[in-house]
Amino acid sequence: MWHIIRNLNGEPVPPIEQKIRSLRTAMGWSREELARKLEVSLSSVNRWELYNVTPSPLARRELEKLFKKAGIS
């Protein structure tokens, strides 16, 4: 069963795969470019976006930095 996660304002928080895809499209990057920027494999980015696999803590920190730059919360 899926649960909607909400932030402190009660707004729904998108799943990580949606945030990653939004980041890529907002920045005009391919999956390959995002992988290069994060210093991870292309297959890692594919797993995050396509199979709902959670990025490692290190990759997640780097993604959060990129989200902030792109204005994605």
N, C-alpha and C positions, 0 to 999 in steps of 0.2 A: 504494500500500500504506500502511495506517495503522500508526503506531507508538505504543505506549503510552509516554507520558512519565512518569517517576517522580521524586519529590522525593528529598532526601538520605536520608530514612528508608525509601526503597524503596516508598512508597505511590504509587499512580497519581494523576496530576494531571489533573483534568478539562479538556477543551478550553475555550477562552475562551468559546465560545457557551454552553456549559453553565453556566459560572460567572456569566455575565451574566444568564442566565435565572434561576438560583438567587438571585442578588442581588435581582432585581426581585420575585420571588415572596416572598422572605423579608421584604422591605420593604413589600410590598403595593402596588408601583408598576406602572403601565402602562408600555408602551414609550415612550409620549409623555411621561410624567412623568420617566422616566430621561433621555430626550433633553434635556428642559428643565433638569434638574439638572446635566447635563454640558455644557450649552450647545452641543449638536450637533443635527443634524436628525433627525427621526423616521426618515427613510430610512437614516441611518447606523446607528442602533440595529437596524433591521430587517435590514440587511446583516450586521451582526455576529452576530445571533442565528440568522438563517435561512440565510445563504449562506457561513458560516465565513470572513467577511472580518475581518482583524485590524484592530482600532482603531489610530488614529494614536498615536505615542508620548505626546502630550499627553493624549489621551483615556484611554489606558491608565494613565497616572499617576493621573488622577482616578478611574478605575474602581478601582484598587488601594486608594485611600483609602476608597472606599465599601465595598469588600470587607472591609477591616479593621474598619470600623464595624459591619458586619453579621456579623462572625465567620466569614467565608468565606475559606478559604485557597486 
